[in-house]
Amino acid sequence: MDTKSRSFRKKLVAGGSVVFVAAAGIAFVTGCMLALCYSLDYWETRIPTVQDNISILWMVEMAVFFIALLALIIALWKTGEKDENGKIKLNWFDRLFTDLQIVAGGLAVFGIGLMSYIYFDILVGGQWYAGLLGELSETQLREYNEWYAFNPSQFEPRWLEIFFAVLATAFLFSFALITVLSLCRKLKAGAFWRHTIIGKIVYYLYEAAKASDEIFWKVMVVLVAGCLLSATWFGIIPVLILIFIFVPKWLRKYQAIKTGVAEIRRGNLDYRIPVSDNGELDRLAMNINDISAAAGVAVQNELKNQRMKTDLISNVSHDLKTPLTSMVSYIDLLKTEGLDSPRAGEYLQILDEKTKRLQKLTEDLFEAAKASSGAIPVELGRIEMTSIVSQALAELEERLNANNLEVIFTNKADSVYVMADGQLLWRVIENLLVNVCKYALCGSRVYMDILTREDKVVLEIKNMSRDRLNISADELMERFTRGDESRNTEGSGLGLSIAKDLTKLMNGTFSISIDGDLFKASVALKSAEGGPKEKAV
């Protein structure tokens, strides 16, 4: 609900309340005048003036009565402002005990009834009533006074009595209306019973019992209370009502739990038992749902681990078998043709390349195992990242140039000092640059940026991939996973996994992201300068 609608609602409630108080006050005074007119008419005087007054007063009474009724309906309809969740907001007066509000409202109504004596006194002592009695003869007037026995109190000054009477009437009608509107808001908010004294006690006991895990004592207390209440003729009715309300509800929850357990036992770990409250059976259903969810996650993890183990064995076997097969083939050729063969030098060169590749693969396997298990010694110190990046670029310049890659290195950080292990950080940067050499699009640019985020110094490397990256970032960081599915590149697929594990050993974070063919790797390490603010890029 917007501000304009809320303002209009408040104006309707306020206007209806004012109109109701004014119309109800006029109707009350008119009723007092009718009562006096009927007292003369009942006395069988049959005065024409009294009959004329009764007709006029009844028209006024009916008009103001319907106005007051319409204003009350509008105020009751529009009262109760809603919050952003659509619930009725209760003020401090609404939060008082309903019992006390009903008693206070009843006292206000009783006070309004007592005000009739004051208005009788005012009207009897006024000109209007004197004009009515002026139609009587002296004998009739004396007989009427003896029969009615009502004399004005002669309160002086009269205007002061009228002023306090009107003020008291407006206050009593206003308080009664405020009480009725408060009770109406409680009914709309569903809090009428909860705000009674008995309701507070029952609700507190109900919440305490619902939150307790002692199901045995709760059942015993309910059964004993039901037996005691049903022992009396007036107590069996609420007991039967409670039985027909709560027992079917609990049985439906029990059946839902029974069905859920059966589904989970059959292997349907995605099944969830519906939960609608926070009672004992609902908490049991939530626990079963949590167990089912945890079991589902464990099954998925186990399946993933089995798949990764299978892929690991397959990939290791393939990567080991490829160079070994070539080595065996060329050794057989050397045996057949002899070392004096014109192609012996070529065979030996190929054997040397395959041997180095096999050696590199073996070293990567050992390093990946040590990095994953944390068996590598780590000595953290204050390291300047720019010099390490520059050194790595210089050492890999030949390979970068061979692929016609232009590296654009920019320092956007306030500080480039990080807490890291120099050797491990060097290996991380080397692995990232080697990955660029193997998989970046030839003739493209490679962007390397150093920047700061909060208390971290971040090294970002971005490049365009040579092959389509139809793989997620998480899968790309798994061991033996490459961007090219054909496995025709010379890499082992362990570079990113090793970089991630080494960064973790230095209390840093390693992440990669893929946007189309754009590949971005980030290495974030804690700044050695106490966490400078991020520099604007």
N, C-alpha and C positions, 0 to 999 in steps of 0.2 A: 504494500500500500504506500503511495507516494505522500509527500508532505501536504499537498493540497487536499487530498481525500481525508487525511487525518484531521486537518484543520476544519473541514466541513463537518465531519462527524462530531468533533468537540462542540462546534457551534450549535448543531442540532440538539445535542444533549443539554447544553447550557440553556438554550432558548426554550426547549420543552420543559425543563425544570422550573424556570422562572414563570412561564405561562401556567404550569400546573399549580404552583404555590399560590399565584394570584387568583386563579379561577377557583381553586379549592377553598381559599379563604373567603371569597365572595359567596360561594355556595354554602359555606358554613354559616355565615351571618344571615343569608337569606333563609336558611332553614330555621334559625332562631326566630326570625320575624314570622315565618309561617306557623311555628309552634304557638306564638302569642296570638296570632289571628285565629287559629283553631281553638284556642282556649276561650276566646270570646264567642265563637260560633257554637261551640259545644254547650255553652251556657244558655243556649236557645234564645238568644236575643235577636238573631236573624237581622243583624244590622246591615243595610245595603253597602255601606262603606267598607265593612270587613270583607264582604263577598267580592267586591271589586279588587281589594288589596290581595286577596288570596289568588285570584286569577292572574294578576300581574306578577306576583311573586313566584307562582309556579312556572310561568314562562321564563322568568329570569333564572330560576333554579335549574330547569332542564337545559337551558342554553349553556350556562357556565359549567354544569355537570359534564356535558358532552365535550366541551372544550378541555376541561381538566382531564377527562378520560383519554382524549386523543393525544394531548400533550404527554401524559404518562406513558402511553403505548410507544410514542416516538422515542422518549427518553430511554425506556427499557429496551427498545429495539436497537438503538445505536450505541448504548453504553458498552464499554469494554474495548479498550484499544489493544490491538494485536501487535506482537513483536515480530522480528524478522522471520521467526519460525512458524508464524501463524497462530501462536498461543495467546490467550487473553492475559494481559498484564494486570497484576493485582497490586494495589497500593497498600500503605500501612493500615488503613482502616479496614480494607478487605481481609487482611491477615488476622484480624481480631477473631476471637472465638465466635462462631455463629450463634451459639446459645446466648452470649452476652448481647449480641446485636439484636436478636429477636426480643429479648427482655427490654432492652433500651427502646426499641421501636414500639413495643407495647406500652411502655410508660409514656412515650410521646403521644400515642393515640389516646391514652387515658387522660393526659393533660389537656388534649384538645377537647375531650368531653367535658372536663371541668370548666373550660373557658366558656361554655354555654351559659353558666350562671352569671358570669361577668357581663356577657352580652345582654342577657335578660335584664340585668340591673341597668345597663346603659340605655337599652331600648325603652324600658318602662319609664325611666326618668326623662325621656326625650319628647320632642314635640309630636313625632309621628304617632306614638302610642297614646299621647294625650288627645290627639285628634280623633282617634278611634273611640276612646272612652267618652268623648264629648257628645256622642250620639245617644248616650244613656241618660235617663232621668236621674234625679238625685236618689230616689228610692232604689232604682236598679243599680246605680253605682255603689250605694252602701251595701246592698245585698251581694254584689259581685266581689267587693273587697272582703267581705266577711267569708265568702265562699273560697276565693282564690288565695286570700291571706298573703299577698306578695306586695311588699313595699320597697321602693328603691332605697339604697344605702345612703343617699345624699352625699356621695363622695365628691369633694371639691378640690381643685377645679375639675370640671367634667372633661375638658379636652385632654388633661393629663391621663385620666383613666382610659379614654379612648386610645390615646397614643400607645400606652403600655399594653393594652389589649391587642391592638393590631400587631405590635412588635412581637409579643409572645406567641400570637397565632402564626405569624410568618416563620418564627423560629421553630415551633413545634412541627409545622407542616414540612419545613425544609429538612429537619432532622429525620423525620419519618421517611421522606423521599430518599435521602442519602442512604438510609439503612436498606430500603427496598432495592435501590440501584446496586448496592454492594452485594446483597443476596443474589440479585440477578447475575452479576458478574461471576460470582462463585459458581452458580449453576452452569453458566456458559463455559467456564474453565474446568468444570467437572471436579471442583474442590469444595462443594457445599458440605458433604459429609465429613471430609477430611479435616475441616476447620472447626468442627464441633469438639467439645471437650471429650466426649466418649469416642468420637472418631479419631482424635489425636492419640488417645490411649490405645485403641484397637489397631490403628495404623502403625504405631511404634512397636507394639507387640508383634504384629504381622511381619514387619520388616526385620525385626530382630530374629524371629523364628525362621524367616526365609533365608537370611544370611547365615544362619547356623547350619553346621553339618551334622548335628545330632538328630538324624532323621527319626530314630527310635523314640526320643522324648517328644518330638513334635507330634508324631502320630498318636502317642499315648495321651498327650494333653488334649488334642482335638477330640479323640474318642471319649475320654472321660467327661469333657465339657459337654459334648453332645448327649451323653447319657444323662447327665444332671439336668440339662435343659429339657430334654424330652420327658423327664419324669413328671413335669407339670403340664397342665392343659394349655397354658399360654406359651410354653417354651417349645413344644413340638412343632409348631408352625414355622418359626425361623430355622429350626434344625432341618426340617424337610426342604425349605427353600434353599438353604446352603448346600444340602446334599445334591439337589437337582442342578445347582449352578456349578459347583466345583468338581464333583465326582466325574461327570462326563468329560470335563476339560482335562482332568488328570489322566483319565483312561485314554483319551486321544493322544496325549503326550507320550504315555507309556507305549501305546501301539506304534507311534512314530519312531520311538527309540528302538523298539523291537524290529521294525522293518529296516531301519538304518543298519543295525548290527548284522542282520541277515544279508543285506546288500554288500557290506564291507567284507563279511566272511566269504562271500562268493567271488571276491576280488575286485569289486567295483569301488575303488578307492576315491573316485571323484564324487561319490554320493555324499550329500550333506543333509543331516537331519534338521528340519526346520526348527528354529528357536524364536519364540515370541515374547519371552519374559526373562526374569532372573531368578526363578524359583529353583527348587532342588532338582527337579527333572530337567529343567532347561540347562542348568549348569552341567548336569551329567551329559546331556546331548552335546553341549559345547566341547566338553572334554573328549567325547568320542569323535567329534568332528576334527579336533586338533590332532588326535592320534591318527585318524585316517589321512589327514593332510601330511603329517610327518612321515607316515608310512609311504605315501605316494612320492614325496620328495626323495626318500631313501631309495625307493625302487628306481626312480628316474636317475639318481646319482649312480646307482649300481649298474644300470644299463649303460650309462655314459662311460663309467670306468671300464666296463667290459669292452665297449666299443673302442675306447682309447687304447686299451691293452692290445686288442686285436690289431688296430691300426699301427701301434708302435712296433709290434712284432713283424707285421707285414712290411712296414717302411724300413725298419732296421735291416730286415733280411734283403730287401730290394737294394738298399744303398750299399750294403756289404757285398752282395752277390755281383752287382754290376762291375766294380773294379776287379774283384777276384776273378770273374769269368774272363775279363780281358787279359788279366795277368797270366792266367793258365793258358789261354790261347796263344799269346805271343811267346811264352816260354816253350810251348810245343813247337812253334815255328822255328825258334832258335835251335831247339834240339834237332829238328829235321834238316834245316838248311845249314846249321853250323854257325859259328861266330865269324867265319870268313865270308859269309853271305853279304852281298852288296847292300841289302836292306837291314842288316843286323843293327846298325846305328839307329835307324828309325824305330826298330822294335824296342831297343833299349831305352830310347827316349819316351816311347809310349809307356813302357813298364815303369819308368821313373815317375811319370805323371800320375799313373794309377796308384802307385805306391804312396805318393804324397797325398793324394786324395783320400786313400784309405787311412793314412796316418791322421789326417785332419779330421776325418769323421770319427775316428776312435777318440781323439783328444776332445772333440766336442761332446761326445757321449759322456766321457768322464766328467767334464766340466759341468754339463747339464745336471748330472747326478749329484755332484757336490753342491752346486748352487741351490738345487731344489731341497736338499737335506740340511743346508746351512752349515756344511762341514768346512767351508772356506774361512780362514781367519780374516777378520775385518778390523782395521785400525782407522777409526774416523779421525779426521783432522781438518784444519782450515785449508781448503783447496780453492785455487783460482781457476774458474771454469774456462775462461776465454783462452788461456794459454793451452790447455789440454785440447780444446776444439781446434785451435790453429795448428797444433802439432799433428793431430789426426788428419786434418785436411792436407797438410804437407806430405805426410807419408802415403796417403791414398790418392795423391794428385794424379799419378800416372794412370791408375785404373779409372778415375773419373774422366780424365781427358780421353781415354780410349773409347769411352761411351759418349763422348761429346756432351758431357754434363757441365753446366755452368752453376757453380755454387754461390749463392748470395748470402753472406753471413752478416747479421746485424745484431748489435748489442743494444737492447732496449731496456736494460735493467739498471736500477740505481746502484746495485752491488752485484758482483759476480762471484763472491766468495761463498762457498757452501761447505757444509759438514759432510765429508765423504772420504772414502778410501781411494787414493789416487790411482792405484792399479785397477781396481774394480771399475771406477768411473771411466778410465781409459778403455777398458774392454767393452763397456756399454756403448760408448760413442763409436768405437771401431765397428762393433756389430751393426749399429744403425747405418753407418756409412757404407759398409760392405753390402748391406741389404739394399741400399740405394743403387750401388753399382750393379747389382745383379738384376734388379727388377724395375728400375726407373726407365721411363721412355727416353730413348736415345735422342740427343739434340734438344732436350728440355732443360728447364731451370730447376734447381733445388734450393729451397729457402731454409736457412738455419737461423733461428732467432733465440736470443737469451732475454728473458723478461722476468718480472717479479709479480707474484700473486700472493697477497697477504704476507706470510712469513716464509714463502717458498721462492726459490730461484728455479725457473723452468727453462729447459732446453727443448725447443720445438723444431722438428724437421718435417718439411712438406715437399712432396714430389708427386708427379703424375706417373701412374703405373703403366708399364709397357703392355701388360695383359689385362683383360677384364677382371675386375675384383668382384666376382659373384660369390663372395664369402663374407661372413660376419667378422667383426673385429675380434671377438672372443675366440672364434675358431682359428683365426690366423695366428694367435699367440700360443696355440697348442703345439706340442712338440711334433716335429716332422711334418708340419703343415706349411704349404707354400701357396703363393698366389697362382701359380700355374699348376693345373691338375695333371699335366703330362709328366711332371718330374724330370723334365729334360735339362733343367739348370744344374749347375755344379754344386749348389748349396745342399746342406743337410737338413734344412728346415728347423734348426735348433737356435738360430741366432736371436730371434725375438724372445723366445722362451728363456734363454740364458740371460738376456738383457733385463727382462722382467724380474727374474729371481735375484740377480745381482743388485738391482736397484732396491728391491725389498730388503736385502741384507744391510743396505746403507740407510734404512729407515725412510726411504723415499717411495714415490709412487710412479709406476710406469703405465702408460695407457696409449692406445692407438685408436684412431677413428678413420672411417672410410666414408667418403662422400662421392659417389660415382666412381671415377678412376683416380680421385685425389686421395693420397695416402698421407696421414699425419701421425707422427709418433711424438710423445711428450715424456720427458724425464723431469720430475719435480723433486728437488732435494731441499732440506731445511737450510735457510740462509744462515751464514756465519756472522751476520751483522745485526742480529736481533730482530729480524723481520721488518725490512723497510716497506714503505707503501708502494703500491703498484704504479709503475710509470705509465703515463698515457702513451698509447700507441698511435 
